[in-house]
Amino acid sequence: MNPRLPAALSRNLRLPAICAPMFLVSGPDLVIAACKSGMIGAFPAPNCRTIEELEAWMVRITTELGPQDAAWAFNMVTHSSYPRFDAELELIATYKPPLVITALGGPQRVIETVHAYGGVVMADVNSIAFARKAVAAGADGLTLVCAGAGGHTGALGNTAFIAAVRDFFDGPVAVGGGISTGRGIAAVETMGADLANLGTAFIAADESLAQADYKDMVVEATASDVVISASVTGVPASWLRQSLERAGLDPDNLPAAQAVNFSHGGEPQKGWKDIWSAGQGVGAVTAIEPAARIIARLQDEYQAANARHGAMNTPSKMLA
Ligand SMILES: Cc1cc2nc3c(=O)[nH]c(=O)nc-3n(C[C@H](O)[C@H](O)[C@H](O)COP(=O)(O)O)c2cc1C
């Protein structure tokens, strides 16, 4: 077992990885399926239009998951313009997600509440400066958003980002961006990460909330189809070229970036609804299939990668 991973996270983990939170994609079905297959399952709060719906999701997740399943994670916006923060914090105190992943704002506003029940707070960061800031603010762990990620992507390559963070932080680190294979999970673990953060690999899962056309597009797409642009949401994000074209946009000549605004309070932002995101690992997605099958394949690949590297690999391996 990896000593850097707190027990709240390593519990029943059979693959050192998170099924990452994805706007308009991750719901209770995907979270539950991931946790039952031995991976941490996560969803972002803005996927629920109302706080009542959010509570219903949390009830379902906590009811359907048992002591034999991996931990689940709640991803929340902590930006000061996000209006549902207080109500969501109350739900956290009640339903006690073992992992809270903060995004678009600092982690400090949730730490006390989460620590009170033994939970862990990891902060999504996309730069070394933000990583330092999150550690200084008391985050237990970091999720490094690297180049190649789906959604709001980072610019740093994972090798350099992990190395830079390991210079000043010895706590749990998750790494995302273009990882869609078990070999990729083994690789980032070897580089110093404790968990891989996989989003794109699960967009086309049966349990994902993505509409059928989006899943088909992900199955067809390769890394060359991923266009990075700030024009849809105001911050650099990875978009599928085909969906930009379908929305009447020219991927090679996109309009100027919009202003950042997270005050939609759960209303799907038009950009995400009509224009679809995927990261550079999209080429590894070749079928619409159950999350359990995707995770079983990732576990096989992870084991094979570690067996190939044998004694060279020292980090704790989940699959003894
Ligand atoms: C469609 C989509 C939506 C996403 N939405 C969110 C989100 O709401 N909150 C968040 O913190 N990260 C979000 N992400 C980022 C993922 O949590 C994760 O960091 C990323 O998918 C990892 O890179 P990968 O897609 O290359 O595996 C999203 C990613 C995708 C593909």
The ligand as an SDF file (V2000), in Angstrom:
LIG
                    3D

 31 33  0  0  0  0  0  0  0  0999 V2000
  -16.1350   16.6030  -20.5370 C   0  0  0  0  0  0  0  0  0  0  0  0
  -15.2780   16.9660  -19.3720 C   0  0  0  0  0  0  0  0  0  0  0  0
  -15.8070   17.7280  -18.3590 C   0  0  0  0  0  0  0  0  0  0  0  0
  -15.0170   18.0750  -17.2420 C   0  0  0  0  0  0  0  0  0  0  0  0
  -15.5770   18.7730  -16.2290 N   0  0  0  0  0  0  0  0  0  0  0  0
  -14.8780   19.0270  -15.0990 C   0  0  0  0  0  0  0  0  0  0  0  0
  -15.4810   19.6510  -13.9830 C   0  0  0  0  0  0  0  0  0  0  0  0
  -16.6710   19.9560  -13.9860 O   0  0  0  0  0  0  0  0  0  0  0  0
  -14.7180   19.8920  -12.8880 N   0  0  0  0  0  0  0  0  0  0  0  0
  -13.3990   19.5360  -12.8360 C   0  0  0  0  0  0  0  0  0  0  0  0
  -12.7450   19.7820  -11.8300 O   0  0  0  0  0  0  0  0  0  0  0  0
  -12.7970   18.9260  -13.8840 N   0  0  0  0  0  0  0  0  0  0  0  0
  -13.5150   18.6530  -14.9930 C   0  0  0  0  0  0  0  0  0  0  0  0
  -12.9290   17.9920  -16.0510 N   0  0  0  0  0  0  0  0  0  0  0  0
  -11.5140   17.5680  -15.9230 C   0  0  0  0  0  0  0  0  0  0  0  0
  -11.4300   16.1780  -15.3430 C   0  0  0  0  0  0  0  0  0  0  0  0
  -11.8620   16.1570  -13.9950 O   0  0  0  0  0  0  0  0  0  0  0  0
   -9.9900   15.6340  -15.4140 C   0  0  0  0  0  0  0  0  0  0  0  0
   -9.1070   16.5180  -14.7680 O   0  0  0  0  0  0  0  0  0  0  0  0
   -9.5440   15.4440  -16.8550 C   0  0  0  0  0  0  0  0  0  0  0  0
  -10.5750   14.8620  -17.5920 O   0  0  0  0  0  0  0  0  0  0  0  0
   -8.3080   14.5660  -16.9200 C   0  0  0  0  0  0  0  0  0  0  0  0
   -7.7970   14.5240  -18.2150 O   0  0  0  0  0  0  0  0  0  0  0  0
   -8.2620   13.4630  -19.3420 P   0  0  0  0  0  0  0  0  0  0  0  0
   -9.6210   13.9080  -19.7970 O   0  0  0  0  0  0  0  0  0  0  0  0
   -7.2360   13.6380  -20.3960 O   0  0  0  0  0  0  0  0  0  0  0  0
   -8.3020   12.1060  -18.7230 O   0  0  0  0  0  0  0  0  0  0  0  0
  -13.6820   17.6530  -17.1740 C   0  0  0  0  0  0  0  0  0  0  0  0
  -13.1620   16.8650  -18.2080 C   0  0  0  0  0  0  0  0  0  0  0  0
  -13.9360   16.5140  -19.2920 C   0  0  0  0  0  0  0  0  0  0  0  0
  -13.3630   15.6460  -20.3670 C   0  0  0  0  0  0  0  0  0  0  0  0
  1  2  1  0
  2  3  1  0
  2 30  2  0
  3  4  2  0
  4  5  1  0
  4 28  1  0
  5  6  2  0
  6  7  1  0
  6 13  1  0
  7  8  2  0
  7  9  1  0
  9 10  1  0
 10 11  2  0
 10 12  1  0
 12 13  2  0
 13 14  1  0
 14 15  1  0
 14 28  1  0
 15 16  1  0
 16 17  1  0
 16 18  1  0
 18 19  1  0
 18 20  1  0
 20 21  1  0
 20 22  1  0
 22 23  1  0
 23 24  1  0
 24 25  2  0
 24 26  1  0
 24 27  1  0
 28 29  2  0
 29 30  1  0
 30 31  1  0
M  END
$$$$
